Amino acid sequence: MVKVKKGLSASAFVVFEGLGYGISGFIMAFWYQAEVAGVTLATVPLLIISASIMMFIMESGNKIVTTAYRQAGGIATEPLFAIRTVVSLGVEQQFEERYSQSLVGARKAPP
């Protein structure tokens, strides 16, 4: 079994293991209580659909947050490379406001 696990990647092994547990669980459930297994089998598509929707929302939220942090990082990097100029002109407050405004998108993103 160890050689098989090393031959396949760990994630592939986990997928096959999960499929085995799932299939054997359904076989045992239908053998002992077919009614309960039928109800469970009927609700699986609902679980899959809801998980897909949640995954889509999380991915879109992560894209929004990543874009906002990328823009904020660019804004923060600009005065750091020219810190003497920023301080001599006294525009620290303006750069702080620009940085805060660029993070508004990250704060409004879905969690």
C-alpha positions in Angstrom: 0.0 0.0 0.0 2.9 2.3 0.7 4.3 1.8 -2.8 0.9 2.6 -4.3 0.7 5.8 -2.2 4.1 6.9 -3.2 3.4 6.0 -6.9 0.3 8.2 -6.9 0.2 11.6 -5.5 -1.2 12.0 -2.0 -4.2 13.8 -3.3 -5.1 11.1 -5.8 -4.9 8.5 -3.0 -7.3 10.6 -0.8 -9.8 10.9 -3.7 -9.8 7.1 -4.2 -10.1 6.5 -0.5 -13.0 9.0 -0.3 -14.8 7.3 -3.2 -14.3 3.9 -1.6 -15.7 5.1 1.7 -18.6 6.8 0.0 -19.6 3.9 -2.3 -19.3 1.3 0.5 -21.2 3.6 2.8 -24.1 3.9 0.3 -24.1 0.1 -0.3 -24.3 -0.6 3.5 -27.0 2.1 3.9 -29.2 0.7 1.1 -28.7 -2.8 2.6 -29.8 -1.9 6.1 -32.2 1.1 5.6 -33.1 1.9 2.1 -35.5 4.7 3.0 -32.9 6.7 4.8 -30.3 6.1 2.2 -32.7 7.2 -0.5 -33.4 10.5 1.3 -29.7 11.0 1.8 -29.0 10.3 -1.9 -31.7 12.7 -2.9 -30.2 15.6 -0.9 -26.6 15.1 -2.3 -27.3 17.2 -5.4 -28.5 20.1 -3.2 -25.3 19.9 -1.1 -23.2 19.9 -4.3 -25.0 22.9 -5.7 -24.7 24.9 -2.5 -21.0 24.0 -2.2 -20.4 25.1 -5.8 -22.2 28.5 -5.1 -20.2 29.0 -1.9 -16.9 28.2 -3.8 -17.8 30.7 -6.6 -18.6 33.5 -4.0 -15.3 32.8 -2.1 -13.2 32.8 -5.3 -14.7 36.1 -6.6 -14.2 37.7 -3.2 -10.6 36.6 -3.1 -10.1 38.1 -6.6 -11.5 41.4 -5.4 -9.4 41.4 -2.3 -6.2 40.5 -4.2 -6.7 43.3 -6.7 -7.4 45.8 -4.0 -4.2 44.8 -2.0 -2.2 44.9 -5.2 -3.3 48.4 -5.9 -2.7 49.4 -2.3 0.8 47.9 -2.4 1.6 49.9 -5.5 0.5 53.1 -3.7 2.4 52.2 -0.6 5.6 51.4 -2.5 5.7 54.7 -4.4 6.3 56.9 -1.3 8.6 54.4 0.3 11.1 54.6 -2.5 11.0 58.4 -2.4 10.6 58.9 1.3 12.9 61.9 1.5 10.9 63.7 -1.2 7.6 62.9 0.4 8.7 64.1 3.8 10.3 67.3 2.4 7.1 68.2 0.6 4.9 67.2 3.6 2.5 65.0 1.6 2.5 62.0 3.9 -1.2 62.6 4.7 -2.1 62.6 1.0 -0.4 59.2 0.5 -2.1 57.8 3.6 -5.5 58.9 2.2 -4.7 57.4 -1.2 -3.7 54.1 0.5 -6.8 54.0 2.7 -9.1 54.7 -0.4 -7.4 51.8 -2.3 -8.3 49.4 0.6 -12.0 50.2 0.5 -12.6 47.5 -2.2 -10.9 44.9 0.1 -13.1 45.9 3.0 -16.3 45.7 1.0 -15.5 42.3 -0.6 -17.6 39.3 0.6 -15.8 37.3 3.3 
